[in-house]
Amino acid sequence: MFMEFLTRNYMTVLIAVTLVIVFFAFRDYKIPSSGLVPVIAVIVLISATTYFLNEWSYDLTHTYAGVDRAWHIRFRTVVSIIDYIVQPLIILLELQIITPGMRHKLRLAIPALINALIYATSPFTGGLGFKIGTSNQYIRGPLGYTIFYVMTFYLAVFFYVTIRSFKDYSRTRGLLLVFISCASVLTMIMEATATISGYVDEVSALSVLVYYIYLIAVYQQSLRESIAEKELKITQDRITMLQEQIRPHFIFNSLNVIRALVKRDPSKAVAGIDSFVSYLRGHVYAMNSNDLISFDDELVNVKAFIGLVQPSYDDAIDITYDLGETDFSIPALSLEPIVENAVKHGIGKNGGYIKVITKKENDHIIISVINSNVEKIDYSEKERARLGVGLENTRTRLKLLLNGTVDMTKTDTETTVTISIPC
């Protein structure tokens, strides 16, 4: 009997199984109402099975003599009730998938509930919906057409959603809903006129499969757009950061310091030029590349900046490096701006200390920049906002590129900025 069922319902079973496989293959996608997809697949299989068992029972009692007709009458009654109850559920759940935000969802289920009540109580109401006669034949009751009225109602709602989709959704989605609606209506009409038989379940499953695959494609497109937006934000943040850092007055001041050193201490002037070249090279590279760089390369940017500003502080910047871990990569210019802030807004004009510490802790790379709090400046609101933007840009880039975090703590004597990056 199983092989006979499979032969008659091969496409239905194939599409239902495909639905389930596609659902589990893309279950990580957050598609609204996608959890209904395997439910629909199961209901389609139930409907196909009850339809087959109904025909099988009828054919058996009219082909072979001596068959227990009383048992088959009870059997056909049960499977007919199940079939009549589940058929409207298929299109009702289709509506839930197509319009997950539809209002009045509970009210929309009322016709299906009434339909279920009529057919489920038919054995106890004298065949109000239907009954199976003594010859195991189907007899439609006074309310036996309820199933057709309910299905027609849901198809009308389907058409309404389709028409509305041309205004609320994309043209592609609207055409897809037209195809699904027309396929369902045409199948129902041809089934009612006995032009075809047994295709309702196949068409229902196929419609859900087509639309679900469409939703997967939409999700992937949204994902690509989201990634593109993040990349654009990273680029914009990097440019903003560089605009904050490569300020004309800093370049002019650096050149003036180097010019003064040329007369007073030529060897330091040469070192200053080298630092200036390294400083500009690091910033130009960051402006033109999204690639991560090694920590050692970022350390070169830090030392280039320190080499530029040391002469202005009469070499009073005491910077130390406690590097327990260096074999990792970070975004270009993610540590250097933090050190720059420590110099300009922490240690003060008379100098102070800065510590750069790296270590591995709990499967994270920890980078700490600690500076002494000597400078007591009451910054303007604009200046505080500018400092906050620089730190926020660094935090955003580390989060997007490495899922890292940036935190700052401050006491009366020290400020600590901590970067944490998963290994």
Secondary structure, DSSP 8 states (H G I E B T S, - for coil): -HHHHHHHTHHHHHHHHHHHHHHHHTTTS--TTTTHHHHHHHHHHHHHHHHHHHHHHHHHHHHSTT--HHHHHHHHHHHHHHHHHHHHHHHHHHHHHH-TT-S-HHHHTHHHHHHHHHHHTGGGTTSSSEEE-TTS-EEE-TTTTHHHHHHHHHHHHHHHHHHHHHHHS-HHHHHHHHHHHHHHHHHHHHHHTTSS-S-HHHHHHHHHHHHHHHHHHHHHHHHHHHHHHHHHHHHHHHHHHHHHHS-HHHHHHHHHHHHHHHHH-HHHHHHHHHHHHHHHHHHHHHHH---EEEHHHHHHHHHHHHHHHGGGGTT-EEEEEEES----EEETTSSHHHHHHHIIIII-TT-EEEEEEEEEETTEEEEEEEEE--------HHHHHHHHHHHHHHHHHHHHHH--EEEEEE-SSEEEEEEEEE-
